[in-house]
Amino acid sequence: MRNLLDKLHARMGDFWWYSLMLFCACRAADVLNAFVGLWLVPKYVDPSELGAVMPLTNFANFLALPAAAFANTFRNELTRLSVDREFGKLKTLMRGVFVAAAVFLFLAIVVAKFTLPLFLERIRIVEGSLGLLIISASFVSAVCPIYSYALQALKKFKAHAILSAIGAPVRFFAMLVTMPFRALSGYFVGQAATPVFTMVGDVFCLRKELAVPAEPYWNRDVFKRFLILFAIFAGWAATGGISGLVESTVLRQRLPDLDSAGYYMATRFSEIASYFFCTLSFTLFPYTADMAAKGKDMRPLILKASLASIAFGALVAAPFFFIAKPILSVLPHGTEYAPYWWVIPWCIGITSLTFPLSFYTTAEISAQRFKFLKWLMPLDIAYPAVLLFVTGHGYLVGIIPESWTTFLAAHNVRTLETMLWWMTAATAIKLACCLFAMTAHSPMRR
């Protein structure tokens, strides 16, 4: 059996072999995650509040934007230090994580103090304990990838697979214990439990590399480079985070409670389409970084990964045209959610359209190229701006021309179907720009 696996490994190559290994490990964990999303959460969270889960999660991510930008910056620097085997400098850099994390936590607390009560009111939620839990979940979720990126850069995919498989039961038991007392609070306790466990496991797996004496790392040139990268990632995270937050908030605020709850249930299934993509994306980064350093063309690998992920999404979507309604019917409050079966394949389609863009941006970041932000950031700004303009045009009656008011009223978000069309259009525009960027002037080659 070992010889057979070795032959299969040699035939597939490192990238696809490690991707398959991670996929199998992570999918075992997703069995529990699926149970949490499809049974545990709907069982304890009332349909009138279930639609608030996604905007609350996006708000948590919004609070963590600085830490998330720092994590992306760290990944680039960490990859460079790992390739050069400069573990002493790596240790010094990781110590700086703790200082930066303290600063980001303070910023999150300040922002939440002034914005969270108003946000909870907007999405029709009253639960005083959510504030601290949202901050905690957003903070640890944003910092955790820094340590996972260390395993990624060192290509310790086996360790990452094991931690991913164990992290799901940790999240499940945390929610199982806390959600019966306070449903939404228990949900965010579970969201924080997995990254805390993962961080501890990552540090343990990195003990050999971090056992070396610390070496000087910070100097004027490094600080300047780090600051520039952080500014780039912070700007991108801000536009992308605001776009996601506005989208999910409009879904909750403008639509009836049951529509937003039905959308949440549909997305629990549509996330299955991203399982293969997430695995490939995690494995892709160190390989495209190596290819870029050697001046190789990364487009063939990106296209293969995109086609494989889209094909997986299509295979996932097809059965839901026949089984979505019966499955929804047997879940908690299933008779209320079953009419939203058609949302599942639609959301899978939207999700699949994002795969090529995500692979492309991952590869470009690994190569230290950021020209794609010149068109991606404006799109991330334009989409929520247009969405807010369309849904809030009532405030502008008498100010804008009547013909505009009529047009906006016809395209306002009053149904879930209308909102899905807006989401599809925005995703399709990004995909078109991505494909153009990949083909124009051979941008994937140094």
Secondary structure as GFF3:
##gff-version 3
##sequence-region A 1 446
A	DSSP	alpha_helix	2	12	.	.	.	ID=ss1
A	DSSP	alpha_helix	14	35	.	.	.	ID=ss2
A	DSSP	pi_helix	36	40	.	.	.	ID=ss3
A	DSSP	alpha_helix	41	44	.	.	.	ID=ss4
A	DSSP	alpha_helix	47	50	.	.	.	ID=ss5
A	DSSP	alpha_helix	53	63	.	.	.	ID=ss6
A	DSSP	alpha_helix	65	83	.	.	.	ID=ss7
A	DSSP	alpha_helix	87	122	.	.	.	ID=ss8
A	DSSP	alpha_helix	130	153	.	.	.	ID=ss9
A	DSSP	alpha_helix	157	178	.	.	.	ID=ss10
A	DSSP	alpha_helix	183	205	.	.	.	ID=ss11
A	DSSP	three_ten_helix	209	211	.	.	.	ID=ss12
A	DSSP	alpha_helix	220	254	.	.	.	ID=ss13
A	DSSP	alpha_helix	257	270	.	.	.	ID=ss14
A	DSSP	three_ten_helix	271	274	.	.	.	ID=ss15
A	DSSP	alpha_helix	275	293	.	.	.	ID=ss16
A	DSSP	alpha_helix	299	329	.	.	.	ID=ss17
A	DSSP	alpha_helix	334	337	.	.	.	ID=ss18
A	DSSP	three_ten_helix	338	340	.	.	.	ID=ss19
A	DSSP	alpha_helix	343	353	.	.	.	ID=ss20
A	DSSP	alpha_helix	355	366	.	.	.	ID=ss21
A	DSSP	alpha_helix	373	391	.	.	.	ID=ss22
A	DSSP	three_ten_helix	393	396	.	.	.	ID=ss23
A	DSSP	alpha_helix	402	410	.	.	.	ID=ss24
A	DSSP	alpha_helix	416	439	.	.	.	ID=ss25
###
